[in-house]
């Protein structure tokens, strides 16, 4: 809770002299009666409860004044624009979503395993600008660079094979990521390229895209996903899903050359745990400050306090004109 006009809160100090004035007036207005003996009054009924309640209207009045001052100060929910700086690097994730990523040499399959490990990586780097590019026969940006990792992780859930034309356009996916990160002001700009095949589509050769990345000072880490030899692949048949072993063909020489050209590193992920090795290397990269603008919506809260003021004043009026009415 914050206040738009906090200086009005100093008026709460006025409650002290008002309370002192009430006590002084109460004592001064007390009547006295001198009698020789009080024995005659001992048999009278005990003091009426109204005597104890006679201060209630004053308490209600003071509470109403205090709440009125709070209303004048305009209480608001704690929402505001805030510019801050944090340290991080800019990272573009480039993920292969071709049909071969459904092979189940990684569990539950290559694509889902890659998504899970990438999500854990994103959660572990809250200060980084991270974006996502997907590719198969063509490429598009699933999410531009952002520090809003909640949005990014939600977009991860929508990734599946068959979103775009099948194939493996490694060069096109890499070039798309370069175009998204090249204008970044970060000292460390990183692309993590994950694929399980060979470049067989697209107008841009992978090595050409790597040379462009090097021109902009972008480091590319490449990951070849898949076991060595053959991997079980699910085929849909009239009798249900059948599995058949297919050869694992990863263009490791090209992936190694991409990494070497840009100063990155090549990794071969034959199981789920192998995928995590790349993140240890990324954590060693130099970090740079990035500007973050946070937004939250302001909301006025004074109306609830105003209703309380009205309720207290109404109670005071009721007490003064009924139960605690003064008769001159």
Secondary structure, DSSP 8 states (H G I E B T S, - for coil): -EETTGGGGGGGGHHHHHHHHHHHHHHHT------S-SGGGTTS----HHHHHTTHHHHHHHHHHHHHHHHHT-EE-S---EEEEEEE-EEEEEEE-SGGGG-SSSSS-HHHHHHHHHHHHHHT-TTSEEEEEEESSSEEEEEEEES-HHHHHHHHHT--TTSS-SS--HHHHHHHHHHHHTT---S-EEEEEEESS---S-SS-HHHHHHHHHHTTEEEEEEEES-SSEEEEEEEETTEEEEEEEE----HHHHHHHHHHHT--EEEESSHHHHTHHHHHHTTS--EEEEEEE-----B-HHHHHHHHHHHHHHHHHHHTTTT----
